[in-house]
Structures are given as structure tokens and as C-alpha cells.
């Protein structure tokens, strides 16, 4: 993989029990997201989605119970506080693509 595309940093708030979250920082990832707003009958609704590519040969412990913030964030996990300060994404899919020459994880996220 070409390193020039992996210029983003993310913080993954990972949980095993949905009660406590640990922050895991990743440097040199590719994060593509689309900010969207949809007009619905009750007003405007956010609909941002994205995908994150993490080049690695190591097994990562990321699940659909986790949250991701762009950047290296040191804040403790509190969803409402993080949403006031940052754009917070929920992990909706995790693809383990550690096969062949282009080993990576692909994470699907939604706001």
C-alpha cells in the first residue's frame, strides 16, 4: 500500500462489555468520510458515513460496539460529551483483510 494516502489519525473507543471503554490510537490510517444531511418529514437528519483502512498484519480487536473519533483524542469516553466536541462515528462493519500482499482492516462507520 502506498504510504502517502495513510495520513490520518483516529481514536477507537473499544469496549468488551459496553460499560467501560478504552481508547486505542492509530496513526497512519486512511479515513474517507462523507458528510451528508438528509431532509426528512421531521426536519434535517445527519447521515454521514465513512470507511477507514488500517494497514496492519496484527490482529485488531475492533467490534461493532465501538466508536471512532478522527484524530488522536485523550478524552475519557462519554458519548454525549464526545458528540458535543467531535464528530463521533459508530462502527458498523469490520472486515479483516490480512491476506496476501495488501494486509489491512477495513472499518465501516456511520454517524
C-alpha positions in Angstrom: 0.0 0.0 0.0 1.2 3.5 -0.8 2.0 5.2 2.5 1.2 8.7 1.1 -2.5 8.0 1.5 -2.3 7.0 5.2 -2.1 10.4 6.7 -5.0 10.3 9.2 -5.1 9.5 12.9 -8.1 8.0 14.7 -9.0 7.1 18.2 -11.1 4.0 18.7 -13.1 3.7 21.9 -13.3 -0.1 22.3 -15.4 -2.0 24.8 -15.8 -5.6 25.8 -18.9 -5.1 28.0 -20.4 -1.8 26.9 -19.7 -0.4 30.4 -16.1 0.7 30.1 -14.2 1.9 27.1 -10.5 2.0 26.4 -9.0 4.5 23.9 -6.8 2.9 21.2 -4.9 5.3 19.0 -4.0 4.6 15.3 -1.6 6.7 13.3 -1.2 6.3 9.5 -4.7 5.2 8.5 -6.8 6.2 5.6 -10.1 7.8 6.6 -12.7 8.7 3.9 -16.0 10.1 5.1 -18.9 11.8 3.5 -20.8 14.4 5.5 -24.5 14.2 4.5 -27.6 15.9 5.7 -31.0 14.4 4.6 -34.3 16.3 4.6 -36.9 14.2 6.2 -40.5 15.0 7.3 -39.3 15.9 10.8 -36.5 18.2 9.6 -32.9 17.6 8.9 -31.1 14.4 9.7 -27.4 13.7 9.7 -26.4 10.7 7.6 -22.6 10.8 7.4 -20.8 7.5 6.6 -17.2 6.6 6.0 -14.6 3.9 5.7 -11.3 3.5 7.4 -8.4 1.4 6.2 -5.8 0.4 8.8 -2.8 -1.3 7.2 -1.5 -4.0 9.6 -0.6 -7.6 9.9 -1.6 -7.8 13.5 -5.0 -8.9 14.8 -7.1 -5.9 15.9 -9.8 -6.1 18.5 -12.4 -3.7 17.0 -16.1 -4.5 17.0 -19.5 -3.0 16.1 -19.9 -1.9 19.8 -17.0 0.6 19.3 -16.9 4.3 18.5 -14.3 6.2 16.5 -13.2 9.9 16.5 -10.9 11.3 13.9 -7.7 12.5 15.4 -5.7 11.4 18.5 -8.1 12.2 21.3 -7.2 11.9 25.0 -10.7 12.4 26.4 -12.3 9.8 28.5 -15.3 8.0 26.9 -18.6 9.8 27.4 -20.7 9.6 24.3 -22.7 12.8 24.9 -19.6 14.8 25.8 -17.6 13.5 22.8 -20.5 14.3 20.4 -20.5 17.9 21.7 -16.8 18.3 20.9 -16.2 16.0 17.9 -17.8 14.1 15.0 -18.3 10.7 16.5 -18.8 7.6 14.3 -20.2 4.2 15.3 -18.5 1.1 13.9 -21.0 -0.7 11.7 -18.7 -3.2 10.0 -15.2 -4.7 10.4 -13.5 -6.6 7.6 -10.3 -8.5 8.3 -8.3 -8.4 5.0 -5.0 -9.7 6.3 -4.3 -11.9 3.4 -1.9 -11.6 0.5 0.3 -8.6 0.0 -2.1 -5.8 1.0 -2.9 -6.8 4.6 -5.3 -4.4 6.3 -8.6 -3.9 8.1 -11.5 -2.1 6.6 -13.8 -0.4 9.1 -17.3 0.9 8.0 -18.6 3.7 10.2 -21.8 5.8 10.4 -22.6 8.9 12.4 
